[in-house]
Amino acid sequence: MNSPTATPGVIFWFKAYCWILCIMYFLVMIGSVISFFVPRDAEMPPVVVYITGGAVLFIGGILFVVGLLPLILRPRPWLWVYDLVVICIGFTSACFWPICIPLLIFWIKPEVKQYFGKS
């Protein structure tokens, strides 16, 4: 059994996953901003492009912050639950299943809960 102060190995992999999310959603935001400046298709009205681009920019920004918070916050009992939700967000894309399934398996172990002060 690990000591209470030892950092479980899954924490490193979870933070790597959060970095991947941050990079991905930052690129989504950049793509959204670029969409405002590229030539438009004649079949799509400009207002549709602006509304869609704005919505994607907004959602990308929110999800960027969602992925960033676990990287900057200290371990707390409520953060374990928040991080679990971040792992579950990855299940919405089959591309993330190979990452999220092992993360979830190791995330619910007692030593990880103990690391976050959740007994």
C-alpha positions as CSV (number, residue, x, y, z in Angstrom):
1,M,0.0,0.0,0.0
2,N,1.3,3.5,-0.9
3,S,1.8,6.1,1.8
4,P,-0.8,8.8,2.0
5,T,1.5,11.4,0.4
6,A,2.6,9.2,-2.5
7,T,1.3,10.3,-5.9
8,P,-0.5,7.4,-7.8
9,G,0.9,6.8,-11.3
10,V,-2.5,7.4,-12.8
11,I,-2.3,11.1,-11.9
12,F,0.5,11.5,-14.5
13,W,-1.5,9.9,-17.2
14,F,-4.6,11.9,-16.2
15,K,-2.7,15.1,-16.5
16,A,-1.3,14.0,-19.9
17,Y,-4.9,13.4,-20.9
18,C,-5.9,16.9,-19.7
19,W,-3.0,18.4,-21.8
20,I,-4.3,16.6,-24.8
21,L,-7.8,18.0,-24.2
22,C,-6.4,21.5,-23.7
23,I,-4.4,21.3,-26.9
24,M,-7.3,19.9,-28.9
25,Y,-9.8,22.5,-27.7
26,F,-7.3,25.3,-28.2
27,L,-6.9,24.1,-31.8
28,V,-10.7,24.0,-32.2
29,M,-10.9,27.7,-31.0
30,I,-8.2,28.7,-33.5
31,G,-10.1,26.9,-36.3
32,S,-13.2,28.7,-35.3
33,V,-11.5,32.1,-35.5
34,I,-10.0,31.2,-38.8
35,S,-13.4,30.3,-40.1
36,F,-14.4,34.0,-39.8
37,F,-11.7,35.0,-42.3
38,V,-11.8,32.4,-45.0
39,P,-13.8,32.8,-48.2
40,R,-17.4,31.7,-47.9
41,D,-19.3,29.2,-49.9
42,A,-22.0,31.0,-51.9
43,E,-24.7,28.5,-50.7
44,M,-24.1,29.3,-47.0
45,P,-25.1,32.7,-45.8
46,P,-22.4,34.7,-43.8
47,V,-24.7,34.9,-40.7
48,V,-24.7,31.1,-40.5
49,V,-20.9,31.0,-40.6
50,Y,-20.6,33.6,-37.9
51,I,-23.2,32.0,-35.6
52,T,-21.6,28.5,-36.0
53,G,-18.1,29.9,-35.6
54,G,-19.1,31.8,-32.5
55,A,-20.8,28.8,-31.0
56,V,-17.8,26.5,-31.7
57,L,-15.4,29.2,-30.3
58,F,-17.6,29.5,-27.1
59,I,-17.9,25.7,-26.5
60,G,-14.2,25.2,-27.3
61,G,-13.3,27.8,-24.8
62,I,-15.4,26.3,-22.1
63,L,-14.0,22.8,-22.7
64,F,-10.5,24.2,-22.8
65,V,-11.1,25.6,-19.3
66,V,-12.6,22.3,-18.2
67,G,-9.4,20.5,-19.2
68,L,-7.2,23.1,-17.7
69,L,-8.6,23.2,-14.2
70,P,-7.3,19.8,-13.2
71,L,-3.8,20.9,-14.2
72,I,-3.8,24.0,-12.0
73,L,-5.9,23.0,-8.9
74,R,-4.6,21.1,-5.9
75,P,-6.0,17.7,-4.9
76,R,-9.3,18.1,-3.0
77,P,-12.1,15.6,-2.4
78,W,-14.5,17.4,-4.8
79,L,-11.8,17.6,-7.5
80,W,-11.7,13.8,-7.6
81,V,-15.3,13.8,-8.7
82,Y,-14.7,16.7,-11.1
83,D,-11.8,14.8,-12.7
84,L,-14.0,11.7,-13.0
85,V,-16.4,13.8,-15.0
86,V,-13.6,15.0,-17.2
87,I,-12.6,11.4,-17.8
88,C,-16.2,10.6,-18.7
89,I,-16.4,13.5,-21.1
90,G,-13.8,11.5,-23.1
91,F,-16.2,8.6,-23.5
92,T,-18.3,10.8,-25.9
93,S,-15.6,10.1,-28.6
94,A,-14.6,6.6,-29.5
95,C,-11.2,7.9,-30.3
96,F,-10.6,8.5,-26.6
97,W,-11.9,5.2,-25.4
98,P,-8.4,3.6,-25.3
99,I,-7.3,6.4,-23.0
100,C,-10.4,6.8,-20.9
101,I,-11.1,3.1,-20.1
102,P,-7.8,2.5,-18.4
103,L,-8.0,5.9,-16.7
104,L,-11.4,5.1,-15.3
105,I,-10.3,1.7,-14.1
106,F,-7.4,3.2,-12.2
107,W,-9.2,6.3,-11.1
108,I,-11.7,4.6,-8.9
109,K,-9.0,2.7,-6.9
110,P,-8.7,3.6,-3.2
111,E,-5.2,5.0,-3.4
112,V,-6.3,7.6,-5.9
113,K,-9.3,8.6,-3.7
114,Q,-6.9,8.7,-0.7
115,Y,-4.6,11.0,-2.7
116,F,-7.5,13.5,-3.1
117,G,-8.4,13.2,0.6
118,K,-11.6,11.3,-0.2
119,S,-11.8,8.3,2.1
